[in-house]
């Protein structure tokens, strides 16, 4: 199972993701409420996977993704995107994200995205 950082400004989304991921046996090592917080936590804890919201106040998910990729170009980051933003998802994938899930999501879409993204690593 994976050590996961959840980064989303919505308490409800963090709680939902936490329940899904812990229910599947993953360890939530930290939660971030904004981009800069996520980057600091990533540097300190080096999680296996980051679940990163595309739209957060201040620094966008894309800006946060780029900073995480600069720290570790092998980082496994899965973007959480609102329905109707396909151009932003493509931009994130081109910037290094390993996958994405559109909101609202269900348990299977989250777990499938994690397995698919994790299988692309060279570990």
VOPAGU-2260 file (C-alpha; in pm, 1 decimal, decimal comma):
REM VOPAGU-2260
SITE   aa  ch    i         X         Y         Z
SITE  UNK   A    0       0,0       0,0       0,0
SITE  UNK   A    1     104,7     360,7     -49,5
SITE  UNK   A    2     192,4     658,2     172,5
SITE  UNK   A    3     -26,2     941,4      44,7
SITE  UNK   A    4     -41,0    1320,2      81,5
SITE  UNK   A    5    -383,0    1474,3      19,1
SITE  UNK   A    6    -379,5    1840,8     -90,5
SITE  UNK   A    7    -718,9    2006,7    -125,2
SITE  UNK   A    8    -859,5    2327,8      21,1
SITE  UNK   A    9   -1196,7    2160,2      82,8
SITE  UNK   A   10   -1226,7    1984,0     416,9
SITE  UNK   A   11   -1508,2    1771,9     272,4
SITE  UNK   A   12   -1289,8    1653,8     -19,3
SITE  UNK   A   13    -995,7    1573,5     210,7
SITE  UNK   A   14   -1226,3    1378,7     440,0
SITE  UNK   A   15   -1383,5    1187,5     149,6
SITE  UNK   A   16   -1044,2    1100,4       2,5
SITE  UNK   A   17    -909,7    1000,8     344,1
SITE  UNK   A   18   -1202,7     762,7     398,4
SITE  UNK   A   19   -1165,4     603,5      54,1
SITE  UNK   A   20    -787,1     568,0      71,7
SITE  UNK   A   21    -767,0     442,9     429,4
SITE  UNK   A   22   -1052,1     201,7     356,3
SITE  UNK   A   23    -836,3      54,7      79,6
SITE  UNK   A   24    -540,7      15,7     317,1
SITE  UNK   A   25    -336,6     320,7     217,5
SITE  UNK   A   26    -166,5     541,1     476,3
SITE  UNK   A   27    -252,1     911,7     475,8
SITE  UNK   A   28      73,2    1064,1     597,6
SITE  UNK   A   29     -47,0    1425,3     580,4
SITE  UNK   A   30    -308,2    1665,1     448,0
SITE  UNK   A   31    -242,9    2007,8     299,4
SITE  UNK   A   32    -491,7    2291,1     258,6
SITE  UNK   A   33    -301,5    2487,3      -8,2
SITE  UNK   A   34     -14,6    2462,8    -255,1
SITE  UNK   A   35     271,2    2601,9     -45,9
SITE  UNK   A   36     166,5    2377,4     244,5
SITE  UNK   A   37     166,8    2075,7       8,7
SITE  UNK   A   38     515,9    2155,5    -121,2
SITE  UNK   A   39     658,8    2187,1     230,6
SITE  UNK   A   40     498,4    1860,1     338,7
SITE  UNK   A   41     617,8    1687,9      21,2
SITE  UNK   A   42     978,7    1798,8      88,4
SITE  UNK   A   43     964,1    1683,0     449,9
SITE  UNK   A   44     785,8    1348,0     408,3
SITE  UNK   A   45     838,5    1239,2      44,5
SITE  UNK   A   46     507,9    1054,8       7,8
SITE  UNK   A   47     463,6     779,0    -250,0
SITE  UNK   A   48     164,2     957,3    -403,6
SITE  UNK   A   49      16,7    1308,3    -391,8
SITE  UNK   A   50    -353,2    1364,4    -453,8
SITE  UNK   A   51    -355,4    1730,8    -561,9
SITE  UNK   A   52    -654,2    1958,4    -621,5
SITE  UNK   A   53    -629,8    2158,3    -943,6
SITE  UNK   A   54    -804,6    2466,3    -804,6
SITE  UNK   A   55    -695,0    2605,9    -470,1
SITE  UNK   A   56    -683,9    2964,2    -348,0
SITE  UNK   A   57    -357,3    3145,3    -408,3
SITE  UNK   A   58    -119,0    2904,5    -577,0
SITE  UNK   A   59    -291,2    2678,6    -830,3
SITE  UNK   A   60    -259,1    2302,9    -834,9
SITE  UNK   A   61     -59,4    2333,0   -1156,4
SITE  UNK   A   62     193,1    2567,0    -992,4
SITE  UNK   A   63     216,6    2328,9    -696,2
SITE  UNK   A   64     264,8    2032,4    -930,0
SITE  UNK   A   65     552,3    2208,2   -1104,1
SITE  UNK   A   66     723,9    2276,5    -768,9
SITE  UNK   A   67     683,5    1914,2    -657,7
SITE  UNK   A   68     823,0    1789,3    -990,4
SITE  UNK   A   69    1123,3    2020,7    -942,5
SITE  UNK   A   70    1187,2    1855,2    -604,8
SITE  UNK   A   71    1145,7    1504,3    -750,2
SITE  UNK   A   72    1091,1    1450,3   -1121,7
SITE  UNK   A   73     970,4    1098,3   -1039,5
SITE  UNK   A   74     693,8    1220,9    -807,3
SITE  UNK   A   75     360,8    1045,9    -851,6
SITE  UNK   A   76      99,0    1320,9    -850,8
SITE  UNK   A   77    -266,7    1262,6    -933,4
SITE  UNK   A   78    -465,9    1575,7   -1008,6
SITE  UNK   A   79    -821,9    1625,1    -884,8
SITE  UNK   A   80   -1006,2    1834,8   -1142,4
SITE  UNK   A   81   -1357,1    1971,6   -1170,0
SITE  UNK   A   82   -1557,8    1836,7   -1459,8
SITE  UNK   A   83   -1532,7    2061,8   -1763,1
SITE  UNK   A   84   -1164,5    2153,1   -1740,8
SITE  UNK   A   85   -1005,2    1915,2   -1993,2
SITE  UNK   A   86    -750,0    2173,5   -2109,0
SITE  UNK   A   87    -621,9    2212,5   -1751,1
SITE  UNK   A   88    -596,6    1834,8   -1709,9
SITE  UNK   A   89    -392,9    1808,5   -2030,1
SITE  UNK   A   90    -169,3    2091,4   -1911,1
SITE  UNK   A   91    -111,4    1908,8   -1580,3
SITE  UNK   A   92     -32,6    1578,5   -1754,0
SITE  UNK   A   93     215,6    1757,7   -1978,4
SITE  UNK   A   94     373,5    1914,2   -1667,0
SITE  UNK   A   95     433,2    1574,8   -1506,7
SITE  UNK   A   96     112,3    1459,8   -1337,0
SITE  UNK   A   97      71,6    1082,5   -1356,9
SITE  UNK   A   98    -307,0    1086,1   -1366,0
SITE  UNK   A   99    -624,8    1271,2   -1287,0
SITE  UNK   A  100    -967,2    1214,9   -1141,4
SITE  UNK   A  101   -1263,2    1439,3   -1214,3
SITE  UNK   A  102   -1489,4    1565,2    -936,6
SITE  UNK   A  103   -1729,6    1445,3    -826,5
SITE  UNK   A  104   -1549,5    1114,2    -799,1
SITE  UNK   A  105   -1630,3     772,5    -664,4
SITE  UNK   A  106   -1418,6     516,8    -483,3
SITE  UNK   A  107   -1333,8     310,6    -791,4
SITE  UNK   A  108   -1213,4     612,2    -993,1
SITE  UNK   A  109    -976,1     713,3    -709,3
SITE  UNK   A  110    -837,8     363,1    -655,9
SITE  UNK   A  111    -801,8     297,7   -1029,7
SITE  UNK   A  112    -612,6     625,4   -1076,9
SITE  UNK   A  113    -373,9     533,8    -795,2
SITE  UNK   A  114    -301,0     188,3    -933,8
SITE  UNK   A  115    -253,6     320,9   -1287,2
SITE  UNK   A  116     -28,4     608,8   -1177,0
SITE  UNK   A  117     177,3     390,9    -941,8
SITE  UNK   A  118     229,9     131,5   -1214,5
SITE  UNK   A  119     407,4     394,2   -1426,4
SITE  UNK   A  120     688,5     435,4   -1173,3
SITE  UNK   A  121    1022,4     270,6   -1227,5
SITE  UNK   A  122    1058,4     137,5    -875,0
